[in-house]
């Protein structure tokens, strides 16, 4: 006589609506008590569901990607000829993250059933939360990593192997300037092919050589760096007065607010060295020098000359060097070496206008500072509203290297130096 028993998901604690990432059995398999049936994966843990009964799998009632909670029917088991089923008291266990030198061994698979290749999971690749966090920190797409762990699980060594392979691979040739549609990658849809002339008169204007070169780099930086932007304000009332005083004393050198931004950024890089770094695979290379680049507008497009040892120079020296570099850039004679070695970049809208923007990080740097034009605003001093000159600031940063708390502190440090330039020496 055939006896079929339903197997449901036992109580899994505080977890509910958890996706199934693996089904470890198939109809016809003979299973024993505590054999693994399915694997669940939440954002915090991976759980393997054991069988409470012994018998032959009759029907599987779920699929990879289904979301289940306690009591969800998983399968039916034919227990004919088996001893009376004894429910197992074991609950799904969240296995500890495997150490790199000792990955966990897979549970024994019944000899009557060959191992089943893991199915593609709509919930994503199979990896423990710590491995997922490790991959996120390094910017590695788990879907591109070949798994070597039990049942198709991605291990930390697999992520490291992916990085080694990526670093060893030859650089991809640059996409042709006109081939926007053909150059898209990462599974994105093709660029829309539309003839604007069908809808009215048009004119064709070629991009400058500089724009043709910088465009693909900007697109790469925006697509590959997980950008986050923080915003803040600096009270630059006293700094503006000091700037005007400097310009009156040294009319040969025009000191701009950007020179103060450069000095403030250099001070913040010294105070928060993680922003003065380069991500190199699984390592962070921290720089002991402070070279700051600034966005310079030219007839051919933006370039980023670099002021070296910005933390060791005074405001007037920084302003003079910026003026010289910007003049070379506008004349088209700026040497390539003058745009290399930057640790951090500053982009200011100056007198152009606007309230703020989200600058794109200049890879391989990990952050960039933006500034909008300063405006007079009423600020409460505890007794009265006083007119103060307020400078809007924005900081775009690479989330693989720093976090929001560090970014907020960095930007607050910049604002503090701009409010009192004496802090640059601290």
C-alpha positions in Angstrom: 0.0 0.0 0.0 1.4 3.4 -1.0 1.7 5.9 1.7 2.5 9.5 0.8 3.4 12.0 3.4 3.6 15.8 2.8 6.8 17.5 3.9 6.4 21.1 4.9 8.9 23.8 5.8 9.5 23.7 9.6 9.8 26.8 11.7 12.8 28.8 10.6 12.7 31.4 13.3 12.4 35.1 12.3 12.7 34.4 8.6 9.8 34.4 6.2 9.2 34.7 2.5 12.7 33.3 1.9 13.7 32.3 -1.6 14.7 28.8 -2.6 18.1 28.8 -4.3 18.7 25.1 -4.6 16.6 21.9 -4.8 18.9 19.1 -3.8 16.6 16.1 -4.6 14.4 15.0 -7.5 11.5 12.6 -7.9 12.6 9.0 -7.5 15.4 9.8 -5.1 15.6 7.7 -1.9 16.1 9.9 1.1 16.9 9.3 4.7 15.9 11.3 7.8 18.0 14.5 7.9 19.0 14.3 4.2 19.1 17.8 2.7 16.1 18.7 0.6 16.4 22.4 -0.4 18.6 25.4 0.3 17.1 28.7 1.3 19.0 32.0 1.2 18.0 35.2 2.9 20.0 38.4 3.0 21.5 37.3 6.3 21.9 33.5 6.2 21.9 30.4 4.1 19.7 27.5 5.4 19.5 23.9 4.4 16.2 22.1 5.1 16.6 18.5 6.3 14.1 15.8 5.7 11.9 14.7 8.7 11.1 11.4 7.0 12.7 8.5 5.0 11.4 7.2 1.8 11.3 7.9 -1.9 10.6 11.4 -3.3 7.2 11.3 -5.0 6.6 14.9 -6.0 8.3 18.2 -5.6 5.9 21.0 -5.0 8.3 24.0 -5.2 10.7 25.4 -7.7 14.0 27.4 -7.5 13.1 31.0 -6.9 9.9 30.3 -5.0 9.6 32.1 -1.7 8.6 30.0 1.3 7.7 30.4 4.9 7.1 28.0 7.8 4.4 25.5 6.8 4.8 25.8 3.0 4.5 22.3 1.4 7.8 21.4 -0.2 7.3 17.8 -1.5 5.6 14.5 -0.9 7.4 11.3 0.1 6.4 7.7 -0.5 7.1 6.0 2.9 5.9 2.5 1.8 8.1 -0.1 3.3 9.9 2.4 5.5 9.9 2.3 9.3 7.4 4.6 10.9 8.5 8.2 10.2 9.9 10.0 13.1 10.0 13.8 12.7 13.4 15.2 13.1 13.7 17.9 15.7 16.5 19.6 13.7 15.7 22.9 12.1 17.4 24.3 9.0 20.9 25.4 10.1 22.7 28.4 8.8 26.2 27.1 8.2 29.2 29.1 9.3 31.0 30.9 6.5 33.7 28.6 5.2 37.3 29.5 6.0 39.4 30.0 2.8 41.6 27.0 3.7 38.9 24.6 4.7 35.6 24.8 2.7 32.8 22.8 4.2 32.3 19.3 3.0 29.1 18.5 1.1 26.6 16.2 2.9 26.6 12.6 1.6 24.4 12.0 -1.4 22.4 8.8 -1.6 24.2 6.3 -3.9 21.0 5.7 -5.8 20.9 9.3 -7.1 23.8 11.1 -8.9 24.6 14.6 -7.9 22.3 17.2 -9.4 23.9 20.3 -11.0 22.6 23.5 -9.3 19.9 25.2 -11.2 20.1 28.8 -12.3 18.4 30.8 -9.5 16.3 33.9 -10.1 17.3 34.9 -6.6 20.9 35.2 -7.8 24.1 33.1 -7.4 24.5 30.9 -4.4 26.9 32.3 -1.8 26.9 33.0 1.9 26.2 36.5 3.2 29.8 37.1 4.1 31.0 36.1 0.6 28.3 38.4 -0.9 29.5 41.3 1.2 33.1 40.5 0.3 32.2 40.6 -3.4 30.3 43.8 -3.0 33.2 45.4 -1.3 35.5 44.5 -4.3 32.9 45.4 -6.9 32.8 41.8 -8.2 29.5 40.6 -9.9 28.7 37.2 -8.4 26.9 36.1 -11.5 30.2 36.2 -13.3 32.1 34.1 -10.7 32.6 30.3 -11.3 31.6 28.4 -8.1 33.8 25.7 -6.7 32.0 25.0 -3.4 29.6 22.2 -2.6 26.4 22.3 -4.6 27.5 25.2 -6.7 28.2 27.6 -3.9 30.6 30.5 -4.5 33.5 30.6 -2.0 35.7 33.5 -1.1 38.6 31.9 -3.1 36.3 32.0 -6.2 35.9 35.7 -5.8 39.7 36.1 -5.4 40.2 33.9 -8.5 37.9 36.1 -10.5 39.8 39.2 -9.6 43.2 37.6 -10.5 41.8 36.6 -13.8 40.4 40.0 -14.5 43.7 41.6 -13.7 45.6 39.2 -15.9 43.2 39.6 -18.9 44.4 42.0 -21.6 42.6 45.3 -21.7 39.7 45.5 -24.0 40.2 47.7 -27.1 38.5 51.1 -26.9 35.0 51.4 -28.5 34.9 53.4 -31.7 33.6 57.0 -31.1 30.7 56.5 -33.4 29.7 53.1 -32.2 27.6 54.0 -29.2 25.0 51.4 -29.9 27.4 48.6 -30.5 29.6 49.4 -27.5 27.1 48.7 -24.8 27.8 45.8 -22.5 26.6 44.4 -19.2 23.4 43.0 -20.7 22.0 46.5 -21.5 19.6 46.9 -24.4 21.1 48.3 -27.6 21.2 52.1 -28.1 18.0 53.3 -29.9 18.6 53.7 -33.6 16.6 56.9 -34.5 17.2 59.2 -37.5 16.5 62.7 -36.1 16.3 64.1 -39.6 13.0 62.4 -40.1 11.4 64.8 -37.7 12.9 68.1 -38.8 16.1 70.0 -39.8 19.3 68.9 -38.1 23.0 69.9 -38.0 25.9 67.5 -37.4 28.8 68.6 -35.2 31.7 66.3 -34.4 32.8 65.8 -30.8 36.2 67.3 -30.0 39.1 64.8 -29.7 39.1 65.4 -26.0 35.4 64.6 -25.7 35.9 61.5 -27.7 38.6 60.3 -25.3 37.0 61.4 -22.1 33.4 60.2 -22.9 34.1 56.4 -22.7 36.1 57.0 -19.5 33.3 58.8 -17.9 30.8 56.1 -18.9 33.1 53.4 -17.5 33.6 55.3 -14.2 29.8 55.8 -13.8 28.9 52.2 -14.7 31.6 50.4 -12.7 32.0 52.6 -9.6 29.1 52.4 -7.0 28.7 56.1 -6.7 27.1 57.7 -3.6 26.9 61.5 -3.2 26.8 63.4 0.1 25.7 67.1 0.4 26.7 69.8 2.9 27.2 73.5 3.2 30.1 75.6 4.3 29.9 79.1 5.8 32.7 80.9 3.8 31.9 84.5 5.0 35.3 85.0 6.7 37.1 83.0 4.0 35.7 85.2 1.2 36.8 88.3 3.1 40.3 86.8 3.5 40.3 85.9 -0.3 39.6 89.5 -1.2 42.3 90.7 1.2 44.8 88.3 -0.5 43.8 89.6 -4.0 44.3 93.2 -2.8 47.7 92.4 -1.4 48.9 90.3 -4.4 47.1 91.6 -7.5 49.5 89.6 -9.8 47.9 86.3 -8.5 44.1 85.9 -8.6 43.1 83.8 -5.7 39.8 82.0 -6.3 37.5 80.1 -4.0 38.7 76.9 -5.8 42.1 77.4 -4.3 40.6 77.3 -0.9 38.6 74.1 -1.9 41.9 72.5 -3.0 43.6 73.3 0.3 40.5 72.1 2.3 40.4 68.9 0.3 44.1 68.3 1.0 43.6 68.8 4.7 40.7 66.4 4.7 42.8 63.8 2.8 45.4 64.0 5.5 42.8 63.6 8.2 41.0 60.8 6.4 43.6 58.8 4.5 41.2 56.2 3.2 40.0 58.8 0.7 43.5 59.1 -0.5 43.7 55.6 -1.9 43.4 53.3 -4.9 41.5 50.1 -4.9 43.7 47.3 -6.3 41.8 44.0 -6.4 41.4 42.9 -2.8 43.8 45.5 -1.4 43.7 49.2 -0.8 46.8 51.2 -1.7 47.0 54.2 0.7 49.1 57.2 -0.6 51.4 59.1 1.6 51.4 62.1 -0.7 48.6 64.6 -1.5 48.2 65.6 -5.1 44.8 67.3 -5.9 43.4 67.7 -9.4 40.9 70.4 -10.4 38.5 70.5 -13.4 39.6 73.2 -15.9 37.2 74.3 -18.6 38.8 74.6 -22.1 37.4 75.2 -25.6 38.0 71.5 -26.2 36.3 70.3 -23.0 37.2 69.6 -19.4 40.7 68.5 -18.3 42.0 67.8 -14.8 45.4 69.3 -14.1 47.1 68.2 -10.8 48.6 70.4 -8.1 51.2 68.3 -6.4 51.9 68.3 -2.7 48.8 70.5 -2.2 48.9 69.9 1.5 52.3 71.5 1.8 51.5 74.7 -0.2 49.9 77.9 0.8 46.8 79.4 -0.7 48.6 81.9 -2.9 51.0 79.2 -4.2 48.1 76.9 -5.0 46.3 79.7 -6.8 49.3 80.6 -8.9 50.0 77.0 -9.9 46.3 76.5 -10.8 46.4 79.7 -13.0 49.5 78.5 -14.8 48.1 75.0 -15.4 44.7 76.3 -16.5 46.4 78.7 -19.0 48.3 75.8 -20.5 45.1 73.8 -20.7 43.2 76.5 -22.5 46.1 76.9 -25.0 46.2 73.2 -25.6 49.8 72.8 -24.5 49.2 71.2 -21.1 51.6 68.1 -21.0 50.1 64.8 -20.1 52.3 64.5 -17.1 50.5 67.5 -15.6 47.3 65.4 -15.4 48.8 62.3 -13.8 49.3 61.2 -10.3 46.2 62.8 -8.8 44.8 61.5 -5.5 41.5 63.4 -5.5 39.7 65.9 -7.7 37.8 69.1 -7.1 35.1 70.4 -9.5 33.7 73.9 -9.0 30.8 75.5 -10.9 32.2 78.8 -9.7 30.1 81.7 -11.2 28.4 79.5 -13.7 25.3 78.8 -11.5 23.3 76.0 -10.0 22.6 74.8 -6.5 24.6 71.5 -6.6 25.5 68.5 -8.7 26.8 64.9 -8.4 30.3 64.8 -9.9 31.6 61.6 -11.5 34.6 60.0 -9.7 37.9 60.3 -11.7 39.1 56.7 -11.6 41.2 55.2 -10.0 40.5 57.8 -7.3 37.8 57.0 -4.8 36.1 60.4 -4.3 35.6 63.8 -5.9 34.5 67.1 -4.3 32.0 69.4 -6.1 31.1 73.0 -5.2 28.2 75.2 -6.5 28.3 79.0 -6.4 28.1 80.6 -2.9 25.1 82.6 -2.0 24.1 84.9 0.8 21.6 83.2 3.1 20.1 84.1 6.5 21.7 82.1 9.3 20.3 82.0 12.9 23.1 83.0 15.4 21.0 82.3 18.5 19.5 85.8 18.7 19.1 87.1 15.1 19.2 85.9 11.5 22.5 87.1 10.1 23.5 87.3 6.4 26.2 84.7 5.7 27.9 83.5 2.5 27.0 79.8 2.2 28.8 77.5 -0.2 27.0 74.3 -1.3 29.3 71.2 -1.4 28.9 67.7 -2.8 31.1 64.6 -2.3 30.8 61.6 -4.6 32.5 58.5 -3.2 33.2 54.9 -4.0 31.0 52.7 -1.7 33.5 49.8 -2.2 36.1 51.8 -0.3 34.3 54.1 2.2 30.9 54.3 3.8 28.4 57.1 4.5 29.6 57.9 8.0 33.2 58.4 6.8 32.0 60.5 3.8 29.9 62.7 6.1 32.9 63.3 8.4 35.2 64.0 5.4 32.8 66.5 4.0 32.2 68.1 7.4 36.0 68.5 7.7 36.2 70.2 4.3 33.4 72.6 5.4 35.1 73.3 8.7 38.4 74.2 7.0 36.6 76.4 4.5 34.9 78.2 7.4 38.2 78.7 9.2 41.3 78.2 7.0 43.5 78.0 10.1 42.2 74.4 10.5 44.1 73.4 7.3 47.3 73.4 9.4 45.9 71.1 12.1 
